[in-house]
Amino acid sequence: MNLNYFLKKFLRIKKRIFLDPEYKKFIKIFGKRNHHYPKGKDIVIMELVEGNYPFFNTFLLLKNKNLINKNVVGLWTFCIPREDGLVNTLKFFIEFSIQYLIKKKWEKMYKSIGISKIYFLNNDIKKNLKIKKKDKILKITYKKTKVGDLIYDHYLRFFRQTTFKLNDINSFKKILNYTKNMFDNLLSIKKELGNNISYYIPTQTPYLHHGIPLRFFLKNKIATIGGHEDRNTYIKQYTQQWPFDDSDINLIRSKFKKLNNKNQKIQLARKILNKKFRGKKVKELYQIKSPYLIKKEKIENIDIIIFLPGFDDAPHCYGNHVFNDFNEWIQETLIFLSETTIKVAIKPHPWTTWRSHVFIEKLKNKFPNFNWLEKTTSNKGILKKKPFACINPYGTVLHEMAFNNVVPIATGANPYVSYNFAFTPKTKMEYFKFLKLAISRKLKLPKNSKKEILEWYYMYYLHNDDFFENFQRKINLKSILPIDHDMELELFKMFNKKYLNVLKKQFKL
């Protein structure tokens, strides 16, 4: 079994490093064209990453009329996770070597679509090292740009932690140096390209390597567009007020009010949401099996259901919360609920990483009196137990539970803040007040909650809010979003089979 595991791992690495026939077929067709090097006006800087789907998105993006005659340069931002210890240091250098080869492969691929010049952002403040409170980290700015939330989330993800350890000075130094170096490199790039930059196009917004370039160019008043990670949008415009992936959560309700045929849109949302609750596949579940499939399993009675997030995920992807991170939230919440007699069930996130899994096992040992469910437990089975409240920081499960008459409690910034069907605290005191009201059955959903949820659902998952028309939407590129790593590796074959002939005719090749 171990031999089989290492063989599969080797074959995956091989696919990541070498150009297979499907890549070569693409280069043969589209790489024949004469691409000009970036000079003069109208320069577009695009964030480049390893991955077939973002490559296709970049390729099609450059075919849009707003970008077709621009001089395009790339910004490679990849970052490698780091952990302490001799073995982990060895792993880091092995991964560093692999990434070097991967980078060379993708240089060839991006060159084939006209990106001949690529800057490498990570060719790899001190007063901040004196910080003694986690919330102070979130307030860190550099060059008048907010970076504290990026630093915090980056530490959790890339240093494999579930909370920020203030005594981890070495890691903090690395992150602060990393932050400084990125700003220095970006300033150098901007100086070299001058005032000729028309657009910056990122792939994502969380963590330092995505978030700093995005905020840097916004700060320098360079139009920043993208949408690769947005739920339904292909090309959106980022702002300094909302430098995050998804739609601006503060504007969702006001935008819906400006639409025509509102009832028709609400009925469409109802149709798709009901399909989801029947266990059918819908667009937003592209990477997981439906959590509403009916399963034969025994579930004890539930008063409050807690849906756990990924504990090394980015907690600040919509803004700040009343807790610094998910680790603090769950610890304090379970201590509070331990002092009550209500029946509490806890379900892990379906994308539980190893670090999250280890942390959850520790929680189980520390709080054995709660009902710890499997991550595959059906939400349909949970709803049959008629819990009266659910708790989750900001996830989609909040609107799902609310639609099924379960009162949802968030922990801070979340996609539902324009509406009243999810209870969003502004302080930790208010959060625990919500819990007390829920326990006493005094926390109630508004009478029009279902209508609010359907409005929100339409705007978040179905509304076309593109900044300009694009080929990605015309061919429905998001329909081939990979559901796992293996599908990502095979995506080129699928793309060539589904779209190659169509695109050859479209671009007259």
LINMOTA-V413004 format. One record per helix or strand of 2 or more residues. SS is the DSSP state (h for helix, s for strand). FROM is the first residue (numbers start at 1). LEN is the number of residues. If there is no record, write none. Layout:
{{SS,FROM,LEN} {SS,FROM,LEN}}
This chain:
{{h,2,16} {h,21,10} {s,43,6} {h,52,10} {s,71,6} {h,86,27} {s,117,4} {h,126,5} {h,134,4} {s,141,2} {s,145,2} {h,148,11} {h,169,25} {s,197,5} {h,207,13} {s,223,4} {s,236,2} {h,252,6} {h,262,16} {h,283,3} {s,304,4} {h,326,13} {s,344,4} {h,354,13} {s,371,3} {h,379,6} {s,389,3} {h,397,7} {s,407,3} {s,422,2} {h,428,12} {h,449,14} {h,471,4} {h,477,4} {h,485,22}}
